[in-house]
Amino acid sequence: MSKPKAVIEIVDLLNTFLPSNLYALDFSASHYNSLLDKLKIAKDEKLFELKKGTLIDGIVEYFNLSFQAVSVEISLHNCTITKHFTDDTSSELLDRMLYKHSKLLIDISQQKDAYRTLPYLLSIPEKTRDLLLKGFIDKNESMEKARKMLRLQIQPIFNLGERDITFFLRGRIWIRYYTPPKKVLEGEDKRYAGESQEELAAMYKLYFPNGIWKDIESILSEVLEEKLNFSIIDNATFAKTFIPVFRGMIEILLIDVMSPNDRHKIEGFTGYILRIYFDKILLCTAKNLLLFIEKRDKNAEVFIKTFSDDTLIDSSGKKTKKHAIVDEKQQTWNYVTILSILMQYKQAKLRTVSQNNILSTAKGQLKQSEENLKFETHSQEIQEAKIDKIIKKIADSELVNFQNNKGSDPAQTKRHEDLLSIKRTEENELYLIKNRIANTIIELSRQKKKLKHEIEAKNILNEQIEPLKETYERIAKALALVLTKR
């Protein structure tokens, strides 16, 4: 909606003398007085009152142009500006930083073609993304808050509508404008935007000979957290956005690998890949929702309770059957029964973790004992060799004594006695080593029995958990199916 000419004139006038990109709270009394002087109403109270509303609208509009929301109160001598922070919980310090970001984002928005990878897809590079995030990091703000604040800024600056999407993926910021499904000629495949299924299959084999699931899986959790967060999203919004979100996610994966010559087929190729992996993506999404249920998230509880076998009757008597969570065995599940299984499965997984820790400790102890036995056995060999050398020296000494008429040389006798003493000491050490070996062998036997027992306990636990795991998987599959119903 166009602004009145008088308001535009005030905006133009402010642009002539105010510093460029002025932060709203830096609009001073001097700036205000200059405006009144230039309008020649600084000393005319009656004229001021006549133009007061236009003045307020002009000042508000001036800051609106730099995406600063303000409220303005004025009198002939005073002007008070209240800045509406991007986030209500922000401080002025943080809001000033956000304003610096907005100037950078405005500059990018005015040069969209430089950032356009597809007619409807903008890619803000990693260097710029890091620059935008650095201020939050320096102020010890969480990445969750940083992304939230940047989204709030990006939306008006890039004129994003309800169905447009902002992604923080692969080190970049992606802005995906909504596009309606491509119109195809009669007889062409609507699923793939009119592209040949055979040609798309050949492209898939060319670009992804080993499949693309690992790439999808690597970013899916981030996409769910940012765009389909079950602690925030409601059923209607999910139903309306999950397909565009998943399509946008896949497009971002494709854009980096596809030849520019093939990019005109990206819509059909995205549909082709989404069709291949749709069930796996929805299953991961359902399991993500179950994690929120397990954590007793209130929004997720409301979300899942929407699915039931109830029938709604509106004021006109029209009946609407709700969608129930029904598994492959035709068992119907609700919030209470799902939560019960999740709690049991959670406890079972905790017991498994505990048992795995016990097993790991037992294996570690057994390995340490085996290393100890190996070390002591080697020590025994060294000790026995040492004693053999001493015995040989003693024998040589006895021979010398015999040749010298049995000890006529006191020094030789002393050496012989010393060797005997050393031999006794080394034999005592050998005795201790053999004792340690015997004890280690006993300990090894005990540890092997313990390990065998813990492995058996793990196997029994696995047998007990398996039915719970199967039930959990059935619930997840049933939930994945019902998530697609509208």
C-alpha positions, 0 to 999 in steps of 0.5 A: 500500500502506497504511503501519502505523499507528505509522509514520503516527503518527510522520509526523503528529507530525513534521508538528506541529512541523517547518517546512513543506516542510523540505528533508531535509538541513535535518533537524537534531539538534534536530528529531530530539531533539524527536521522541524527546522527544515520543515519550518515548523520549529516555532509554530505550534499550530502548524506543528499540531497540524503536521504531527501525525504526518511527522510520526508516520514519516519517522516510523516509515523512515526506520521501517525502510531499514526494517526497524520497527519503532513507536514514536511520541513527539511534541514540539520540543521532544521526540521519544523513539521506542525500538521494538527489538527483533526478539522481545527478550533481547538486550539493546546490545544484542539488537544493535548487533542484529541491526548490523546483520540486517544491513548485510542481509539488505545488501544481499537482498538487493543483489539476489542474482549474485546468490541465486542458484536456481530461479527460486533458490538463494544460497548465502555462502559459508563466509557470510553465514559465519560472519552472521553467526560470529556475533552470537557466538561471541555473546555466548548465545545458542545456535538455536537462538542465532538461527531463530533471530536470523530467520526473523530478520530474513523473513521481512528483508527477503519478503518471505511468504508463509510457504517460503523456507529458510534452511541452515544446511551444509554451512550455508543459508538457503532461501527457498521461495515457494513455487507451484508444481510445474504444469505438464502436458497431457500424458506426461508424468506429473510425479516427476514434473513431466520428465522421463522416468527412464532419464531420471533413473539414468541421472540417479545412477550417474550422480548417485551410484551408491545412493543418496541416503547417507547424504539425506540422513546426515542433514535430516535431523537438522531439517526436522529440528529447524523446520518440522520441530515437534515441540513447536509445530501443529498438525495443520502446519506439518501437513501443509509444509512437510512435502515442501520441506523435504523437497527443499532439503533434497534440492539443496543436496542436488544443487551441489552435484548436478551439472548446470546442464541438468539443473532445468530437470531438478524439479523432476529429479527431486520428485524422483529421489523423494519418491525413492526415499520417502518412506525412510524419511517419514519413518525417521520423522515418526521416530523423531516425534516418538523421541519428543513423546518419550520426553513428555513434550506437551506440544508433541503430546497434543500433536499425536493425540490428534490422531485417533479413531474418533468421528467429529460432528460439526454444527451442521451434522457433517461427520469427519472421521479422524485418522487413527494410528493403526499398525500392520497387525491392525492394532490401534494405538493412542498417546497412552499406549504409545507412551507406555511402550516408549517408557518400557523400551527406554528402560530396556535400552538403558538396561542394554547400555548398562549390560554393554558397559558391564560386558565392556568392563569384563572384556577389559579385565580379561584382556588385562589379565591375559596381558599380565599373564603374558608379562609374568610368563615372560618374566619367569623365562627371564628369571629362570635364565638369570638363575641358570647363569648364576648356577653356572657361575657357582659351578665354576666357582666350586671348580676353582675352589676344588682346584685350589684345595678347597677354599685356600683362597678367602676371596674366592670363598667369599665370591662363592658364598655371594653367588649362593646368596644371589641364587637364593634371592633370585629363586625367591623372586622366581617363586613370587613370579610363579605365585603371581602366574598361578593367581593370574590363571585362577583370575583368568578362569574366573573372568572367563566364566564371568564374561560367559555369564554376562554374554548369556545375560546380554543374550537373554536381555536381547531376547526380552527386548526384541518384542519391545523393539518390534512393537516400537518399529510397528508403532513408528511405521504406523505413525509414519503412515498416518503423518501423510494423511490430511 
